[in-house]
Amino acid sequence: MIPTPRFWVLVLLGAPLWLLAPSWTLPLVGNAVLLALGLADHLLAPSPDALRPRRETVRRWYRGKEETVRLVLHNPTAGRVSGMVREIHPPLWGGDLRRRFMLPPRGETAVNWQLTPQERGEYQIGPVHLRVAGPLGLVARQGMVPLVERVDVFPRLPPNRGRTALAAVFPDGKRRLPRQLPTGGEFMGMRDYLPDDGVRGINWKATARRGRPLVNQFREEGQQHLLVALDAGRMMLPRLGEGGSRFDWALEAALNLARTALEFGDRVGCLVFADRVLGYLPPQSGTAGFGSLLHFSRFFQPVAMESDYAGAISFLQSRHRRHGLLLFLTDIGEPGVSHRMLEQLPRLAGKHAGLVVTIGDTALQEMAKLPPRNPEDVYRRVWGDKLLREKAASLALLRAGGIAALDVRPTALSEVVLGKYLNWKGQSRW
């Protein structure tokens, strides 16, 4: 039994009786009546469980997207019921947790919260705490209803441009693979060169022996395999604006690419690694494949460990022997990291068309252009310029080793990666 402000107002109004009354009888009787009314009010108030709260919300939550949680309360009595409800939400999801409500006789009302999850993972909404005022408004009954719901927060997804991409690459509506794959399907032999064949498919040795241009011919496959290797090491920890960490940007770009690739009919797999392999999802296809990828990716977080590229590539070699496309989403700083990648990536070059994409830091680029107004600005500019030059040298080292590599700002990552994939589908190259 919790006294309401109305109860304490009546207590204060009755306080002068203790000073003005000729005896204590009248104040004692007044207080006894007030306590009796409070007790009766408590007994007449419905219990929190009697309001039968039920929660209505979406099944899937996405990071950074606002959703509504609706709590419906039912009044089992013939009178109006008022009170306050407080629902326990995950930290930093926003919104005032307390809401007042007024229930009509034998009716229902809904209380809404607008919540925005900030991180991926599994969270809990609830329990519900209710404070129900009695019909006289003197006291309230308070209790907790164990209405608990676990929700999964998935990575944020950009708008689906898959249908537009399909129409741009295959304007006639027929989905087919390029005539010549850069790493090929199964080699079938050679044939004479045709006017619409690219020069990349010409077998120059056989052309010199036979005296006429010949091209390699491969068996076309109905599905290509796309493997996305997501670096979750220390370089992926920094947050880049409101979009989250480097890893969040990379993961969301990978999901956007996977959604389009699955619409093309390809199979998509994913490897997450840091100092060890954190998770692996074999190539999947179709709508079920995208659902599997969403559930697979929702719990991973970057860790403050050095990334083991050798271990990741060895794992891929042991698990995935079929040729396909390999996309590394990572970040590199000092050239030593590029040397380690350069030592390992050629092991996959024979089977996979590989691309390394690093995530640029716009704040670092602005720091390097900072006008020096004081010694601290000079230091920041020199430091930012040094980091940018090291990264440029690392990317140049990869390219010199025959590995396609590029640096992309976070906000353009999804679009650029998707464009590179479409370029491969249309022209057989990244």
Summary of the structure (lengths in Angstrom):
residues: 430
radius of gyration: 32.7
end to end distance: 70.5
largest distance: 130.1
contacts: 1327
relative contact order: 0.10
helix: 39%
strand: 27%
